[in-house]
Amino acid sequence: MVRPPLSPEERERGRRLGTLLRQARGSRTPMEVAAASGVSLEALRKIESGRVPTPAFFTVAALARAVGLPLDQLAEALDPTGTALSA
């Protein structure tokens, strides 16, 4: 299966995700957050730097829980249209 290339918007959303997680991490080290979340340190670094712009949902959920960032707030922050929770 060939994965289609990511759009510029998807790449930008990945960079914003990394920034939000890094900010929420605060003074904790990446190693502390990786250990608390069960996500590898290398995966966390790649997500925070935007090199993995579309991490798996459960990876994002584990990281968000480890840094105390509610998923609904994260979704709203990553939705440029402001319609993340509208259904």
C-alpha positions, -999 to +999 in steps of 0.1 A: +000+000+000+014+033-010+006+062+012-003+095-006+020+124+001+009+147+029-006+181+021+011+213+033-018+217+057-012+182+072+024+190+076+017+223+093-008+206+116+019+181+126+043+210+134+015+226+156+009+193+173+046+190+182+047+226+194+016+221+216+030+189+232+064+205+238+047+235+255+025+213+276+055+193+287+068+224+304+099+218+325+097+180+323+123+164+301+114+144+270+126+113+288+102+119+317+072+123+293+082+093+272+084+071+303+051+084+317+033+079+283+048+046+272+059+063+240+095+059+230+118+088+234+127+088+198+090+088+187+084+117+211+113+137+197+101+131+161+066+142+170+077+173+188+100+183+159+072+177+133+091+149+116+061+127+123+032+149+113+005+122+116+012+100+146-013+073+156-043+084+177-033+062+207+002+077+206-012+112+207-037+102+234-009+087+256+012+118+252-016+142+259-026+123+290+011+123+302+013+161+298-022+168+311-036+181+279-072+172+273-078+157+238-107+180+231-085+211+237-058+196+216-083+189+187-096+225+189-061+239+189-052+218+158-083+227+138-077+258+118-114+262+109-126+260+146-150+232+138-131+203+154-160+195+178-189+205+156-209+175+144 
